[in-house]
Amino acid sequence: MRGTDLVRYTSRSVTAHRMRAILTALGIAVGVAAVVLLTSIGEGVRRFVISEFTQFGTNIISVTPGTTKTMGGSIGVFGTVRPVTIDDAESLRHVPYVLASDPMVQGNAEVEANGRKRRVTVYGTGPKFAEVLRFSVSQGTFLPPDDPRAPRSLAVLGSKMAQELFGKANPLGTTVRVGSERYRIVGVMAPKGTVIGMDLDDTVFIPAARALDLFDRESLFEIHVLYEETAPLPEVEEGIRRVLGARHGDEDFTVTPQQQMLDALGSVLDVLTFAVAALGSISLLVGAVGIFTIMTISVRERTGEIGLLRALGAERGQVLALFLSEAVVLSFLGGLAGLAFGAGVAWLLGETVRQLPVSYSPLFVGLSLALSILIGLVAGILPALNAARLDPVEALRAE
């Protein structure tokens, strides 16, 4: 039997029972559509979360008080031997490959200006904050270089904060009350948006030393260290540990590279996406059962046809190939339909629900189609074997 004959015979077998073929392929289509849709959402969430963190750069190391050696998580200023201070941040500027280091304190305080009050997140930072974390200033300047231990009372407003307090008026040069202290506004940040639930535009930036006094804290929340992109990360980490270890007398701090955190986060999200794909692929089993049932019925209905083929000289392997190809064609057509439907629904969700990140993964799309073909092949093996094992004489007698 020639290959063209096999293709022609298979296509006629499928089209001879169109409704049955459509219903059989529909089971596979539903399963593939579920896999494509769920993995598109999972991949979209993964890329969204990663992009939220990478917008601050990947060549950053965070130094936080406390250690993860015994507790499994940074215990913060409450359990640390010594607080992480502004002097610590200053000392890290001399570590090899380090471009800048910036202290940060975070808290909540009431802000008042122009007869309006708001309670927002206040960040205490150094002058390198915008450079280290890739923030941009739209008006004025960021906090200027100053005595880090006794800085002037200067403040920079987030874009939303400036809009809420001053409207369209220029806030530069005016004063804002943060807590009980007054600060002169020297700049307004460009919009940054919301990152993991934190609105970075509805905030105020003041010098770190003044934020420590405002929130009555001894320790910084963390230190951001910016290093050269081509620098060997282990050497930078070791330099940070060496300098701070000498100052503290012990490693009572945690050094966390941004890249390490991104790798760990990416691994977790990849596992979740794979788990979602596995969950969606369960529905493919329904399609497999459908193909097995229909192919078994087809073999019984076409017993006489099988006997005639054998009588005309068709070998068992050729009969096996005929029925396997039919099962594969049904599953392949169902897989294509499922891909189209799943991709269409995913696109529609992405266009109508902007808050839901959707992104196609070529890997999972290809795997879902390959899996549908494999399922068709496996589900059709037993019926095809039964067809190939039929005795030609008995098969013709059944006709």
C-alpha positions in Angstrom: 0.0 0.0 0.0 1.4 3.3 -1.0 1.6 6.4 1.2 -0.9 8.3 -0.9 -3.3 5.4 -0.6 -3.0 5.4 3.2 -3.7 9.2 3.3 -6.7 8.9 0.9 -8.1 5.9 2.8 -7.7 7.6 6.2 -9.3 10.9 5.0 -12.3 9.0 3.6 -12.7 7.0 6.8 -12.8 10.3 8.8 -15.1 12.1 6.5 -17.5 9.2 6.1 -18.7 9.7 9.6 -18.4 13.5 10.0 -20.5 14.0 13.1 -18.8 11.1 14.9 -15.4 12.5 13.9 -16.3 16.0 15.1 -17.5 14.7 18.5 -14.4 12.6 18.9 -12.1 15.4 18.1 -14.1 17.7 20.4 -12.9 15.8 23.4 -9.3 16.4 22.5 -10.0 20.0 21.5 -11.5 20.8 25.0 -8.4 19.4 26.7 -5.9 21.2 24.5 -7.9 24.5 24.9 -7.8 24.1 28.7 -4.0 23.6 28.6 -3.4 26.5 26.3 -5.7 28.8 28.3 -4.4 27.9 31.7 -0.7 28.0 30.7 -1.2 31.3 29.0 -2.5 32.8 32.2 0.2 31.1 34.2 3.0 32.3 31.8 1.5 35.8 31.9 1.5 35.9 35.6 5.1 34.6 35.7 6.3 37.3 33.2 4.4 40.0 35.0 5.9 39.2 38.4 9.4 38.9 37.0 9.0 42.2 35.1 7.8 43.9 38.3 11.1 43.1 39.9 13.4 43.5 37.0 12.3 47.1 36.4 14.6 48.0 39.3 17.5 46.2 37.7 19.2 42.9 38.2 22.6 44.1 39.4 21.4 45.0 42.8 22.2 43.4 46.2 20.0 44.0 49.3 21.5 44.0 52.7 19.0 43.6 55.6 19.4 43.3 59.3 19.2 39.8 60.9 20.4 36.5 59.6 18.8 33.5 57.9 21.2 31.0 59.2 19.1 29.7 62.1 15.6 31.1 61.7 15.0 30.6 58.0 14.1 34.2 57.3 15.4 37.7 58.1 14.4 38.5 61.7 14.9 42.2 61.2 16.0 44.7 63.8 14.3 43.0 66.6 16.7 40.0 66.7 19.9 41.5 65.2 23.0 41.9 67.3 23.7 45.3 65.8 21.5 47.5 63.6 22.4 48.2 60.0 23.2 51.9 59.9 23.9 54.7 57.5 27.6 54.4 58.3 27.3 50.7 57.1 25.8 52.0 53.8 28.6 54.5 53.4 31.3 51.8 54.0 29.9 49.6 51.3 30.7 52.2 48.6 34.3 51.2 48.9 33.7 47.5 48.1 35.3 46.4 44.8 32.9 46.6 41.8 30.3 48.6 43.8 28.9 51.7 41.9 26.7 53.0 44.7 25.0 52.0 47.9 21.9 53.6 49.3 20.2 53.3 52.7 16.5 52.9 53.0 13.9 53.3 55.8 10.2 52.7 55.2 7.2 53.7 57.3 3.8 55.3 57.4 3.2 58.9 58.3 0.7 61.8 57.9 1.7 64.3 55.2 0.2 67.8 54.9 0.6 70.6 52.4 -1.5 73.2 50.8 -4.3 72.6 53.3 -4.6 68.9 52.5 -3.6 65.9 54.5 -2.9 62.3 53.5 -1.4 59.3 55.3 1.0 57.6 53.0 4.2 55.5 52.9 7.3 57.5 53.5 10.7 56.4 52.3 13.9 57.5 53.9 16.7 57.2 51.4 20.0 58.6 50.3 20.9 60.7 47.3 21.7 57.6 45.1 18.2 56.0 45.5 17.0 57.1 42.1 20.1 55.9 40.4 20.3 52.5 42.2 16.6 51.6 41.6 16.1 53.3 38.3 13.6 56.0 39.3 13.3 59.1 37.2 12.7 62.7 38.3 10.2 64.7 36.3 10.6 68.1 38.1 13.5 69.5 40.0 16.1 67.0 41.4 16.2 64.1 43.8 17.7 64.5 47.3 21.1 66.2 46.8 24.3 64.9 48.3 24.4 66.0 51.9 25.8 65.1 55.3 24.3 61.6 55.6 24.1 61.8 59.4 22.6 65.4 59.5 20.9 66.1 56.2 18.8 69.1 55.5 15.0 68.9 55.6 14.4 68.3 51.9 11.7 66.1 50.3 10.8 64.7 47.0 7.2 63.9 46.2 5.8 61.0 44.2 3.8 62.0 41.1 0.5 61.0 42.6 1.3 62.7 45.9 2.2 65.9 44.1 -1.1 65.8 42.2 -3.2 65.1 45.3 -1.6 67.9 47.3 -0.9 70.6 44.8 -3.0 69.8 41.7 -1.5 71.4 38.7 0.5 74.0 40.7 4.3 73.7 40.8 5.2 72.3 44.3 9.0 73.0 44.0 10.2 75.4 46.7 7.1 75.0 48.9 7.0 73.1 52.1 5.3 69.8 53.2 4.8 68.5 56.7 5.8 64.9 57.2 4.9 63.8 60.7 5.8 66.8 62.9 8.6 68.2 60.7 8.5 70.5 57.7 10.5 69.8 54.6 11.2 71.9 51.5 10.2 70.2 48.3 13.1 69.9 45.8 11.6 67.5 43.3 8.8 65.4 41.9 9.3 61.9 40.7 8.1 60.6 37.3 5.2 58.1 37.5 6.4 54.6 38.4 3.2 52.8 39.0 2.2 50.0 41.4 4.6 47.2 42.2 3.3 44.1 44.0 0.5 46.2 45.6 2.7 49.1 46.6 1.9 52.5 44.9 5.3 54.1 44.4 3.7 57.3 43.1 1.7 58.0 46.3 4.7 58.6 48.5 7.3 61.0 49.9 11.0 60.6 49.9 13.1 62.2 52.7 16.7 61.7 53.9 17.3 58.4 55.6 18.6 59.9 58.8 15.5 62.0 59.3 13.3 59.0 58.6 15.1 57.1 61.4 14.2 59.9 63.7 10.6 60.1 62.4 9.9 56.4 62.9 12.1 56.2 66.1 14.3 53.4 64.7 17.9 52.5 65.1 18.3 50.3 62.1 17.8 50.8 58.4 15.1 48.7 56.7 17.7 47.7 54.1 20.7 48.9 52.0 20.6 48.7 48.2 24.0 48.1 46.6 24.4 48.7 42.9 27.4 46.9 41.3 28.9 46.7 37.8 26.8 44.5 35.5 29.9 42.5 34.4 31.3 42.1 37.9 31.6 38.5 39.4 28.7 38.3 41.8 30.4 36.0 44.3 33.3 38.5 44.7 30.9 41.4 45.3 28.9 39.4 47.9 32.1 38.4 49.6 33.3 42.0 49.7 30.1 43.1 51.3 30.3 40.3 53.9 33.9 41.1 54.6 33.3 44.9 55.2 30.1 44.6 57.2 31.5 41.5 59.1 34.5 43.6 60.2 32.2 46.4 61.3 29.7 44.2 63.2 32.1 41.6 64.5 29.7 38.9 63.2 27.6 38.2 60.2 24.3 39.4 61.7 22.9 40.6 58.4 21.5 39.0 55.3 22.9 39.6 51.8 20.4 38.9 49.0 21.3 39.4 45.3 18.4 40.5 43.2 19.4 37.9 40.5 19.3 35.1 43.1 15.9 36.2 44.2 14.7 36.4 40.5 16.0 32.9 39.8 14.3 31.4 42.8 11.1 33.3 42.0 11.2 32.2 38.4 11.7 28.6 39.4 8.7 28.7 41.7 6.5 30.3 39.0 7.7 27.7 36.4 6.6 24.9 38.7 3.3 26.5 39.2 2.8 27.0 35.5 3.7 23.4 34.9 1.3 22.3 37.6 -1.5 24.3 36.0 -0.7 22.7 32.6 -0.8 19.2 34.2 -4.2 20.1 35.7 -5.5 21.2 32.4 -4.2 18.2 30.6 -6.3 15.9 32.8 -9.2 16.8 30.5 -7.3 15.3 27.6 -8.0 11.9 29.2 -11.6 12.4 28.4 -10.6 12.8 24.8 -8.5 9.7 24.9 -11.4 7.7 26.2 -13.5 9.1 23.4 -11.0 8.1 20.7 -10.6 4.6 22.2 -14.4 4.1 22.2 -15.0 5.4 18.7 -12.1 3.4 17.2 -13.4 0.2 18.9 -16.8 0.8 17.5 -15.3 1.6 14.1 -13.3 -1.7 14.1 -16.5 -3.7 14.8 -18.5 -1.9 12.2 -15.8 -2.4 9.5 -15.0 -6.0 10.2 -16.0 -7.0 6.6 -14.0 -4.2 5.2 -10.9 -5.3 7.1 -11.4 -8.9 5.8 -11.7 -7.6 2.2 -8.4 -5.6 2.6 -6.6 -8.7 4.0 -8.1 -10.8 1.2 -6.7 -8.3 -1.4 -3.2 -8.7 0.1 -3.0 -6.0 2.8 -0.7 -7.1 5.6 -1.4 -6.9 9.3 1.0 -4.0 9.7 -0.8 -2.0 6.9 -4.2 -2.6 8.6 -2.6 -1.5 11.9 -1.3 1.7 10.2 -4.7 2.5 8.7 -6.5 2.5 12.0 -3.6 4.2 13.9 -3.5 7.0 11.3 -7.2 7.5 11.7 -6.8 7.9 15.4 -3.9 10.3 15.0 -5.8 12.4 12.4 -8.7 12.8 14.8 -6.5 13.8 17.7 -4.5 16.1 15.5 -7.5 17.9 14.2 -8.9 18.2 17.7 -5.6 19.5 18.9 -5.5 22.2 16.2 -9.1 23.2 17.0 -8.2 23.3 20.7 -5.2 25.5 20.0 -7.2 28.0 18.0 -10.0 28.1 20.6 -7.7 28.3 23.6 -5.5 31.1 22.0 -8.7 33.0 21.0 -10.1 32.9 24.6 -6.7 33.9 26.0 -6.5 36.8 23.6 -10.0 37.9 24.4 -9.3 37.8 28.2 -6.1 39.8 27.7 -8.0 42.5 25.7 -11.1 42.7 28.0 -9.5 42.1 31.5 -6.5 44.3 31.5 -5.6 43.3 35.1 -5.2 39.7 34.0 -1.7 39.1 32.4 -1.9 36.6 29.5 1.1 35.4 27.5 1.6 32.4 25.3 4.3 30.0 26.0 5.5 28.3 22.7 6.8 25.4 24.8 3.5 24.6 26.3 1.6 25.2 23.1 3.9 22.8 21.2 3.7 20.3 24.1 -0.1 20.4 24.2 -0.3 19.7 20.4 2.3 16.9 20.7 0.4 15.4 23.7 -2.9 15.4 21.8 -1.2 13.4 19.0 0.4 11.0 21.5 -2.9 10.5 23.2 -4.6 9.7 19.9 -1.8 7.3 19.1 -2.0 5.5 22.4 -5.8 5.4 22.5 -5.9 3.9 19.0 -3.3 1.2 19.5 -5.6 -1.5 21.1 -8.4 -1.1 18.5 -5.9 -1.0 15.7 -4.2 -4.2 17.0 -7.6 -5.9 17.2 -8.3 -4.9 13.6 -4.9 -6.2 12.5 -5.4 -9.6 14.3 -8.7 -10.4 12.7 -8.8 -13.5 10.6 -9.5 -12.6 7.0 -12.0 -15.5 6.5 -13.8 -14.9 9.7 -13.9 -11.1 8.9 -15.4 -11.7 5.4 -17.9 -14.1 6.9 -19.0 -11.4 9.3 -19.8 -9.2 6.4 
